[in-house]
Amino acid sequence: MIQELYILLLGLLRKVPFLEPVAKPLTALAVIVGILLLAKVAHVVTKYIMSHWVMRLVSRTRTEWDDILARNKVFNGISHLVPLFIITSSCYFATPELERPLSELEPALAAQLSADYYFSLGPFLMKLARLYFVFTFVYIITTALNAANAIYQTTPYSIHRPIKGYIQLVQIMVYFLAAIVAIAILIGKDPTVLIAGLGALAAVLMLVFKDTILGFVASIQLSANEMVKIGDWIDMPSHRADGTVADITLTTVKVQNWDRTITTIPTYSLVSESFINWKGMEESQGRRIKRSIFIDMYSIRFCTPEMLEHFKKFEVIRDYVTNMQQEIEKYNKKKNISEEDVLTGRRQTNIGVFRKYLELHLKHNPRINASMTFIIRQLQPTEKGLPMEIYAFSKEKEWARYEALQNDIFDQIFAVIPEFGLKIFQSPAGNDMRTAFQQTQQAAWGFVDPAGPPPADLPGGSARPGTGSFRL
């Protein structure tokens, strides 16, 4: 039909005297423009049908996968097939149908056909149509793969085994093969010949796609070993990442940090480097509390009878103090050890009673999981005092509640520790040094003069004539 239109239009233009020299190319151009306009109209109509009628039909179904196909514009790619069919079927409008090759025809007939037709236009237009088909095919496959990934993400096991990296790998392969086919169409060669010739470029391809290959292998390891998944809280100090995993692709993993920034980590770094995944804590029955307080070792002493009576006022340790004192008295009596023999006999200490208080107090806390590891222990003494470590597990795993529980525990500890005659170690500040000097003044001179200089016999001091006072 298009060929008949071409012959008709060619005859009409040749009847116009000033258009006769350019009738043939002008006719071919007009027909090509007409074919493209017809293909465009067909595409618009088909796209309208797909976007309205099909969408209306999709919205009435109960399944979700067809809605995902529509959102990923899979049907828009299908709408390109109609104009592609029109263009492909019209490519040879300026090429006559010959039973024999042009070179075997009579010279007069060949000259007449050459005057009316373009023998090379049809193959050229067919190349362009095939390229259009390749791009349409790539578009449909890409959108379909994206839709398949979106459909897979609606399943419950997609969190543990994401396939986005594999989808991206398939898409890269599709792009690569499409590029080879497009080049083969343009140069008129078999695509398999080009693929065979790529062996010489293997080293270059390995260099260009190094990150992609490493990311693909790493994504397989991450998925197979369930090392990380979307929604996991990971901590990777080497990349300044501390937050939840937002996305896992073929080459990168996006982590949304707690300060709302986004850190992008190469996928293979999660395999080659170490990172912390807090998934085990979130799936367990508790979150660990491991914190120490430093006791001033000069405040540790044996308990006096008055101190023991004072401890018995507190219900949480009353039974412990009473039972322990009875046990100690029975032991010392059996060994004939007097109460004054502190080197040989057994005695309760304020640090021991305090340690037992921490143990009983935390075990009675309903937000502490006492069924998990629970230890109150003394660590190696340091220049900062004696560390008393609390090692327990909180039932509160959410960050804010977990920190609030720790605050409540140590608020209580700091407030109650003077009841045991103990002191928290704290590095001396300027006010502590001033107080120490003033106490020295009071002991040595009997009065304090805050305005006076320190005496000469103190380090850095000088005596005030006629006075014994000093200041810091």
C-alpha positions in Angstrom: 0.0 0.0 0.0 2.8 2.4 0.9 4.6 1.5 -2.4 1.5 2.3 -4.4 1.2 5.7 -2.6 4.9 6.4 -3.4 4.3 5.6 -7.2 1.2 7.8 -7.2 2.8 10.7 -5.5 5.9 10.4 -7.7 3.7 10.6 -10.8 1.9 13.7 -9.5 5.1 15.6 -8.7 6.6 14.8 -12.1 3.7 16.5 -13.8 4.7 19.7 -12.1 7.4 21.2 -14.4 9.6 22.9 -11.7 9.4 19.8 -9.4 10.2 17.2 -12.0 14.0 17.2 -11.3 13.6 16.7 -7.6 10.4 14.6 -7.8 12.0 11.3 -6.8 13.9 12.5 -3.6 11.0 14.8 -2.6 8.5 11.9 -2.9 10.7 9.6 -0.9 11.1 12.3 1.8 7.4 12.9 1.9 6.6 9.2 2.2 9.2 8.8 5.0 7.7 11.8 6.9 4.2 10.3 6.4 5.3 6.9 7.8 6.9 8.6 10.8 3.8 10.6 11.5 1.6 7.6 11.1 3.9 5.7 13.5 3.7 8.5 16.0 -0.1 8.7 15.9 -0.2 4.9 16.4 2.1 5.2 19.3 0.1 8.0 21.0 -3.2 6.0 20.5 -1.7 2.8 21.8 -0.1 4.5 24.8 -3.4 6.2 25.6 -5.1 2.8 25.5 -2.4 1.3 27.7 -2.4 4.1 30.2 -6.2 4.5 30.5 -8.0 1.4 29.6 -5.4 -1.1 30.9 -4.8 1.0 34.0 -8.5 1.0 34.7 -8.6 -2.7 34.2 -5.6 -3.2 36.5 -7.1 -1.1 39.2 -10.1 -3.4 39.4 -8.1 -6.6 40.0 -7.2 -7.8 43.5 -3.7 -8.8 42.7 -0.8 -6.3 43.2 1.6 -7.5 40.6 -0.3 -5.9 37.7 -0.3 -2.6 39.5 3.5 -2.9 39.9 3.8 -3.6 36.2 1.8 -0.5 35.5 3.9 1.7 37.9 7.1 0.5 36.3 5.8 1.5 32.8 6.0 -2.0 31.3 2.9 -1.4 29.2 4.4 1.8 27.9 7.2 -0.3 26.4 4.7 -2.6 24.7 3.0 0.5 23.1 6.2 0.9 21.0 5.6 -2.4 19.2 2.7 -0.9 17.1 4.7 1.9 15.5 7.6 -0.5 15.1 5.4 -2.8 13.1 4.3 0.1 10.9 7.9 1.2 10.2 9.2 -2.3 9.6 6.4 -3.1 7.1 7.0 0.1 5.2 10.8 0.2 4.8 10.9 -1.1 1.3 8.3 1.3 -0.2 10.9 2.6 -2.7 12.3 -0.8 -3.6 10.7 -2.8 -6.3 10.1 -6.5 -6.1 12.5 -8.3 -8.5 12.6 -11.9 -9.4 16.2 -11.5 -10.4 19.1 -9.4 -9.2 19.4 -5.9 -10.7 22.7 -6.8 -12.4 20.9 -9.5 -14.4 18.2 -7.3 -15.8 18.3 -5.7 -19.2 20.0 -2.3 -19.2 16.9 -0.4 -20.3 14.7 -2.0 -17.6 17.4 -1.4 -15.0 17.7 2.2 -16.0 13.9 2.7 -15.8 13.7 1.1 -12.4 16.6 3.1 -11.1 14.9 6.3 -12.3 11.8 5.5 -10.2 13.1 3.6 -7.1 15.9 3.7 -4.5 17.4 0.2 -4.2 19.6 1.1 -1.2 16.9 3.1 0.8 15.0 0.0 1.8 17.9 -1.8 3.5 19.0 1.4 5.2 15.6 2.1 6.6 15.4 -1.6 7.7 18.6 -1.1 9.7 17.1 1.9 11.5 14.0 -0.1 12.2 16.0 -3.0 13.6 17.8 -0.5 15.9 14.5 0.8 17.0 13.4 -2.8 17.7 16.6 -3.3 19.8 16.1 -0.2 21.9 12.4 -1.2 22.4 13.4 -4.7 23.4 15.9 -3.3 25.9 13.3 -0.9 27.3 10.7 -3.6 27.8 13.2 -6.0 29.4 14.6 -3.3 31.7 11.2 -2.2 32.9 10.0 -5.8 33.3 13.1 -6.6 35.4 12.4 -3.6 37.6 8.8 -4.7 38.0 10.0 -8.2 38.9 12.2 -6.8 41.6 9.4 -4.7 42.9 7.1 -7.8 43.0 9.7 -9.8 44.7 10.1 -7.1 47.4 6.5 -7.7 48.4 7.3 -11.2 49.6 8.4 -11.7 53.2 11.7 -13.4 52.3 12.9 -10.5 50.2 14.3 -8.8 53.3 16.7 -11.6 53.9 17.6 -12.3 50.3 17.5 -9.2 48.1 17.8 -9.7 44.4 18.4 -6.1 43.2 22.0 -6.8 42.6 21.2 -9.8 40.4 18.6 -7.7 38.5 21.2 -5.0 37.8 23.7 -7.6 36.6 21.1 -9.0 34.1 20.3 -5.5 33.0 24.0 -4.8 32.3 24.2 -8.0 30.3 21.2 -6.9 28.3 22.7 -3.5 27.6 26.0 -5.2 26.6 24.3 -7.7 24.2 22.1 -4.9 22.8 25.1 -2.8 22.0 26.8 -5.7 20.2 23.6 -6.3 18.2 23.3 -2.6 17.3 26.9 -2.5 16.1 26.4 -5.7 14.1 23.2 -4.2 12.4 25.1 -1.0 11.5 28.1 -2.7 9.9 26.0 -5.6 8.5 27.9 -8.4 10.3 26.8 -11.4 12.3 26.6 -10.6 16.0 28.3 -13.9 16.9 31.4 -12.8 15.0 31.6 -9.7 17.1 31.1 -11.7 20.3 33.9 -14.0 19.3 36.2 -11.1 18.7 35.6 -9.8 22.2 38.0 -12.3 23.6 40.9 -10.0 22.7 39.2 -7.3 24.8 38.6 -9.4 27.8 41.4 -7.7 29.8 40.0 -4.3 29.0 36.5 -5.4 30.0 37.8 -6.8 33.3 39.4 -3.5 34.1 36.3 -1.4 33.1 33.9 -3.6 35.0 36.1 -4.4 37.9 33.8 -2.8 40.5 30.8 -4.4 38.9 32.4 -7.9 39.0 33.6 -7.4 42.6 30.2 -6.1 43.6 28.4 -9.1 42.0 30.6 -11.6 43.8 30.2 -9.7 47.1 26.4 -9.5 46.7 26.2 -13.3 46.3 28.3 -13.7 49.5 26.2 -11.2 51.4 22.9 -12.8 50.3 24.1 -16.5 50.7 25.6 -15.9 54.2 22.8 -13.5 55.3 25.5 -11.0 56.4 23.4 -7.9 55.9 19.9 -7.0 54.6 17.8 -3.9 54.2 16.7 -2.5 57.6 19.7 -3.9 59.5 21.6 -1.6 61.8 25.3 -1.7 60.9 28.3 0.1 62.3 31.4 0.5 60.0 33.8 3.1 61.4 36.2 2.8 58.5 33.5 4.3 56.2 31.9 6.5 59.0 28.7 4.5 58.7 26.4 4.0 61.7 22.8 3.5 60.9 20.3 1.3 59.0 20.8 -0.2 55.6 18.5 1.7 53.1 19.4 0.0 49.8 21.6 -2.8 48.5 22.6 -2.6 44.8 25.2 -4.4 42.7 28.0 -2.0 43.5 27.0 0.0 46.5 25.2 -0.3 49.9 23.5 2.8 51.2 23.4 3.4 54.9 21.2 6.1 56.5 23.1 7.3 59.5 21.4 8.3 62.7 22.2 12.0 61.9 20.1 11.4 58.7 23.1 11.6 56.4 23.6 8.9 53.7 26.9 6.9 53.5 27.6 4.9 50.4 29.8 1.8 50.8 31.1 -0.4 48.1 29.4 -3.8 48.3 32.7 -5.7 48.2 33.9 -3.6 51.3 31.3 -5.4 53.4 33.0 -8.7 52.5 36.7 -7.6 52.6 36.4 -5.4 55.7 34.9 -5.8 59.1 31.7 -4.2 60.3 29.2 -4.7 63.1 25.7 -5.9 62.4 23.3 -5.2 65.3 20.8 -7.7 64.0 21.8 -10.3 66.5 21.1 -7.9 69.4 17.7 -6.8 67.9 16.6 -10.4 67.5 17.9 -11.5 71.0 16.2 -11.1 74.3 18.3 -8.2 75.6 20.8 -5.5 74.8 24.0 -5.5 76.7 24.9 -3.0 79.4 28.7 -2.8 80.1 29.7 0.3 82.1 32.0 0.9 85.0 32.2 3.3 87.9 35.5 4.1 89.5 35.7 3.9 93.3 38.2 5.9 95.3 40.3 3.1 96.8 41.1 5.2 99.9 37.4 5.0 100.8 37.4 1.2 101.0 37.4 -0.1 104.6 36.1 -2.8 106.9 32.5 -2.4 108.1 32.1 -1.2 111.7 29.2 -2.4 113.9 27.6 1.1 113.3 27.9 0.7 109.5 26.4 -2.8 109.7 23.4 -1.5 111.7 23.1 1.3 109.1 23.0 -1.2 106.2 20.3 -3.2 108.0 17.9 -0.3 107.5 17.8 -1.0 103.8 15.4 -3.8 102.9 17.2 -4.9 99.7 20.4 -5.9 101.6 19.1 -6.4 105.1 19.0 -10.2 104.9 22.3 -10.4 103.2 24.1 -8.3 105.8 22.5 -10.2 108.7 23.2 -13.7 107.2 26.7 -12.8 106.2 27.5 -11.4 109.7 26.2 -14.5 111.3 28.3 -16.7 109.1 31.4 -14.6 109.7 30.9 -14.6 113.5 30.4 -18.4 113.5 33.6 -18.8 111.5 35.7 -16.5 113.7 34.3 -18.1 116.8 35.2 -21.6 115.5 38.7 -20.4 114.7 39.0 -18.6 118.0 39.7 -15.3 116.2 39.0 -12.1 118.2 37.1 -9.2 116.7 40.3 -7.0 116.9 42.3 -9.4 114.8 41.4 -8.0 111.4 44.4 -9.6 109.7 43.3 -13.2 110.4 39.5 -13.1 110.8 36.9 -12.5 108.3 35.2 -9.1 108.0 32.6 -7.5 105.8 33.8 -4.5 103.7 31.8 -1.6 102.5 32.8 -2.4 98.9 31.6 -6.0 99.3 28.2 -4.9 100.6 27.9 -2.3 97.9 28.7 -4.9 95.2 26.0 -7.2 96.7 23.6 -4.2 96.7 24.1 -3.6 93.0 23.5 -7.3 92.3 20.3 -7.4 94.2 19.0 -4.1 93.1 19.5 -4.8 89.4 18.0 -8.3 89.7 14.8 -6.8 91.1 14.7 -4.3 88.2 11.9 -5.6 85.8 13.7 -4.0 82.8 16.8 -6.1 83.4 16.8 -9.6 81.8 18.3 -11.6 84.7 18.1 -14.9 82.7 21.0 -13.7 80.5 24.6 -13.1 81.5 24.6 -11.0 84.7 27.9 -10.0 86.5 28.9 -7.3 88.9 32.7 -7.4 89.0 35.8 -5.6 90.0 38.3 -4.9 87.3 42.1 -4.3 87.6 42.7 -1.2 89.7 44.1 1.8 87.8 45.4 5.2 88.5 41.8 6.4 88.4 40.6 4.1 91.2 38.9 0.7 91.4 36.6 0.0 88.4 33.3 -1.6 89.4 31.7 -3.0 86.2 28.1 -3.8 85.6 27.7 -6.4 82.9 24.0 -7.1 82.3 21.4 -7.2 79.6 18.5 -4.8 79.3 15.1 -5.9 78.0 14.8 -2.4 76.5 16.5 -2.6 73.0 15.2 0.6 71.5 17.9 3.2 71.7 16.2 5.9 73.6 14.6 3.5 76.2 17.9 1.7 76.5 19.8 4.9 77.3 17.1 6.0 79.7 17.4 2.7 81.6 21.2 3.2 81.9 20.6 6.7 83.1 18.2 5.6 85.8 20.6 2.9 87.0 23.6 5.1 87.3 21.6 8.0 88.8 20.7 5.7 91.6 24.3 4.4 92.0 25.8 7.9 92.2 23.2 9.0 94.7 23.4 6.0 97.0 27.1 5.3 97.1 27.8 7.7 100.0 25.5 5.5 102.1 28.2 2.8 102.0 31.0 5.2 103.0 32.5 5.1 99.5 33.5 7.8 97.1 33.5 8.1 93.4 37.0 8.9 91.9 37.2 12.2 90.1 40.2 13.9 88.7 40.9 16.9 90.9 39.8 20.3 89.6 40.8 23.8 90.5 38.2 24.0 93.3 39.5 20.7 94.8 43.0 22.1 94.9 41.8 25.3 96.6 39.9 23.3 99.2 43.0 21.2 99.9 45.1 24.3 100.4 42.5 25.9 102.7 42.3 22.7 104.8 46.1 22.8 105.0 45.9 26.4 106.2 43.3 25.5 108.8 45.4 22.6 110.1 48.7 24.5 110.1 47.8 28.1 111.0 44.4 27.8 112.6 42.7 30.3 110.1 42.2 30.8 106.4 42.9 34.0 104.5 41.5 33.6 100.9 43.1 36.9 99.9 46.6 36.1 101.0 49.4 34.4 99.1 50.5 30.8 99.9 53.4 30.5 102.4 56.9 30.1 101.2 57.3 26.6 102.5 54.6 25.4 100.1 55.4 24.7 96.5 55.0 27.8 94.4 54.2 29.9 97.4 55.7 32.9 99.2 55.1 34.0 102.7 53.2 37.2 103.5 55.1 39.3 106.0 53.5 39.1 109.4 50.9 36.5 108.5 50.7 32.8 108.1 47.9 32.7 105.7 48.1 31.8 102.0 45.9 31.6 98.9 45.9 29.4 95.8 
